[in-house]
Amino acid sequence: MPHWGTAAPDNQDCFALKLVFFCLTHFTSAVPIAEDQLQIELMPSFQPRPLATHVVFDFDGTLSWIRHGWPEVMQSLMAARFPLSAGESPDDLRTSLFKDMYRFNGRPTAVYMEAMSQQIQARGGEADPSEMLEAYLVQLEQIAQERHGQIRSDSRSQDDFIVCGGRALIEFMVARGLNVIILSGNPHGQVNEEAELLDLARYCQGHIYGHKDANNFSKQSVIEDLMAEENFSGENLIAIGDGAGEIMAAKALGGLALAVCSDEEDNGSGLVDEHKRTTLVDAGADAVIADYREPEALLKTILGV
């Protein structure tokens, strides 16, 4: 076995050590948290944004955990309606549905339901997108209202329903003078109500946006309008989300896109949701994290300062 003595390393050893250091600091960043570590996966496209002025957050799954578990609600709804194709197993269908769910994540649910109804009909089944949307919303709203009640009664804290480290990250951002914006594909009133309930609205200075017309809503268009109104460009933009919509919008506008592959079942587990990761990397994410467990170190990595 090797023996570590006190002799000075030769030139070859020095080169090897420098190479290891370069790889560790340029390709992945391990951020310590107690006895665990948060792995920040940096893609080749990652470039820190020291000139950032505006940070756009998605809401559900990115900041809010009030509606966590929605993928399983959607899965049960869709699996009951999708006829299996020849040679397709239930597990095959489940994998396919997850892929589509996260591809549409961040866009109005009505848009997803319309696309799924077309797929069901193409398989020979019957589907009414309005009925499917109503069935989904009734189930999810019941779950959300129970959690609203827990927060209002103080049986659960607000931070129990914020993705791990999310509030701390926003507070570090505000302290640095960054403008925080919430932009969701869910209804405008719902997003504003739940941002207030979680005491996140106060960080946003009125910049909380959801859709008012699901058929005429685009995250990229909203960001473009904000860029024109507040006179900032792509080099000043950071977008953070668990849906392809905000990732693709940020990339199209020259911004930095951070994928949050949050755990829908165990907030703060530190585990990356692989279904989300696949979709968001394909959408062009510059970096991938599970949550915000080391917010100050994460912000320094994003800004490069």
N, C-alpha and C positions, 0 to 999 in steps of 0.2 A: 504494500500500500504506500501511497506517496507520503513523504515526510515534509512538513512545513518548517523550514529552518529560518535563520535570520539573514541569509545571504540576499543581496540585492538581486532583483529579477534582471535577466538579460534582455536584450532588445526584442527578441522574439516573444518573451513573456509579456513585455510591456505592450507590444502590438495586440496580443490576444486579449489582454485586459481592457485595452481601449476599445476593441471591437465589441466585446460583451457590453461595456458601458453604453456605447453608441446604440446598440440594438435595444437595450432596455429603456433608454430615454427617448428614442425616436419612434418606436413602433408600438409599444404598449406601456401603459403607466399603471403601476400597482399602487393604490392609495390605501394606507393602513387604517383599520378601524378596530380598536380593541384587539381581540385575538384573531380577527378575520381580516380579509382584504377585499376591497372593491376593485375589480379588474375593469379598467377603462380601455376598451378596444379601439385603438386609433387606426383608421383606414389610411391608405396611401394618399387620399385626397385631403386629409386633415391639415389645416393650417390655422394656427391660433389667430384670434381676432382682437388685437390690442386696441383697434379703433372702434370697437362695438359701442353703439349707443342705445340700441333697441333689441329687446329679447321677446320673442313671441312664443308663448306656451300654448300648447293644446291644453284641454281641461281634463276630461275624464280619462283616467289611466295614466295621465302625465302629472297632474297635480291632485285632482280629486280622486278619492277611492270610494266615494259614496256609491257609485254604480259598479263596483268591482263584482266580478263573477258574470258579467253580461255575456261573455263568450259561451258559457255553458247554457245560459238561457236561450241564446240564439241557436246553439247546436241542437237542443232538444226540439225547438220549434221547426227547424229546417229538416232534420233527420226524419221527422214524421211525415213530411210532405214530399221529399225527394224519392222518386222511384230509383232503385238501383239499376245501373246499366249492366249489360251482359258481362259476366266475369268480375264485377266490382263487388268488393266486400264492404260491410258497414265501416270497417276501419279505413278503407280506401276513401269512402265518402266523407268520413270525418276529417281526414287529412285535407281533402279537396275543399271542404267547407271552411276549415280554418284558414286556408290560403286566401280564399275569396273574402272572408270576413276582415282579415287584417289588411287586405289590399284596399278595401273600401273604408277602413277605419279612418275617422277624421272627416268623412263626408256625411251629409245628412242620411239618416237611416232609410228614408223613403227611397233614395237613389239605389241603395243596396237591395231593398225589397223588390224594386222594379226589375233589377238585373237578375235576381234569384228567381222571380216568377217566370221570366223568360227561359231560364235554364230548366226549370221544372216542366214547363210546357214542351220544351224541346225533347224532353225525356218521355213524353206521353202522359204526364200528370196534369192535374188541374191546380191552378194557383191564382189567387186574387191578391195583388200586392197591398191593397188597402186593408184587407182582412188580416193578412200576415203582419203588417205594421201594427195594427191595433192589438193583435194577440201578443206581440212582443212587448209593446209599450205598457200594456196592462200588467203583465208579469213583472217587468223591470221597475215600473213605478211603485208597485206594492213594496218591493224590496227597498227602494230608495226612500219611501215615506217612513218605513220602519226605522231606517237609519237617521232620517231627519229627527224623528221623535227621540231617539237615543241622544243625539247631540243637544237638542233643546231641553231635555230633562236632566242633562249633565250625567247621565249614566255612562256615556262615552264622551271622550274629549274630542274637540275639533281635529286635533292632530292625529287621532286614531284613523281619521278618514282623509288624511293628506298623504300622498306617496312619500315614503320615508325620506326625511331631510329636505322636503320641498319648501317648507316655510323658511328654514334657515338659509337655503340657497337664495331665495328671493330677497331676504333681508340683506345678505351680503351684496347682492346685485344693486339694490336700492342705495346702500351705503356707498357704492362706487359711482353712483350717479346714473346708472342704467335705467332706461324706461321699460317697465314690465307691462306686457300686453297679454291678455288671455283671448284666444281665438278658437272657437269650438264649432264643430259641425252639428251640434245639437241646438235646440230652439233657444233663441236669444233670452227669453224670460227665464227659462229653466237654468241656464248657465249663470245669469246674474244672481238669481235667488240662491243658488248653491255656493257661489263665490262669496256672497255675503254671509251665508250660514257658516262657512268655514273660516270667516274673517280673513279672506284673501283679497277681497275687493279693494281694501284700503291701500294696497300697494300699487294699484293699477291706474289711479287718477282718471277713472272713467273709461279706460281702454279695455272694456270687456265686450266681446262680440260673439254672437251666435247667429244662426240663420233666422231670417224673418220670412223667407220664401225658399223652401227646400229645393225647388226646381230652378232657382236662379241664385245659387250661392257658390262661391269659389273662394277658397282661402287665399289663393294667389291674388285674386282681384282685390280682396280686402287689404292685403299687405301692400299691394301696389298703390292703393289709394292713400294708405298711411304714409308711405314713402314720399308721395307727392305733397301731402299736407304738412308733414313734419320735416321735409327736406333732408332725408337720409338715403343712402345707397346700399348696395349689397355688401360692401365691406364693413358697414355698420350694423349688419343684421345677423342675429343668431336666432334660429328656430329650434324648439325643443318639443318633441312629441313622440307618441307611440303609434301614430298613424301615417300611412304613406302620403296623405294629402299635404301635410305641413312640411314633410321632408322634401317632396318634389317641388313644392312652391319655393322653399328656401333656395334650393339648388338652381331653379330657373331664374331666380332674381339675384344670384351671386352671393347668397348668404351662407353661413355655416349651419349645417344640419346635425343635430344631436339626437340620436334615437334612444328613447327610454323604453326598454323592454321589460316593463314592470310586471311583477308577479300578481296575477289576478286573485290569488287565493291566500297568500301569506305576505302581507305588507312588511317590507323590511327583510325579507328572506335573503336578499342579495343574489338571488338566482335570476338569470336572464331567461325570459320566455323565448324559446327557440323559434316558435311560430312567428312571433313579432320580429325577431332578429332577421330571419330569412327575408321577410317582406320588406323591412326597412333598409336593409343593406342593398337589396335589389333596387329600392327606390332612390338610392344614392347617399345614404347616411354617411357622414364624415367620421362619426364616432358612435360607440354603443356602450350604454351603461344599463345596470339593472334598476338603480334608484340613485338618490342623492346623499348617500350615507356620510360622505366626507365633503360637505358643500364648499368649504373654503378652498380646499385643494382642487376640487373639480373646477371651480371658477378660475383659479389661477391657470389651470391647464387650458381651459377654453380661451382665455384672454392672452395667455402667454406672458403674463407679467406678475 
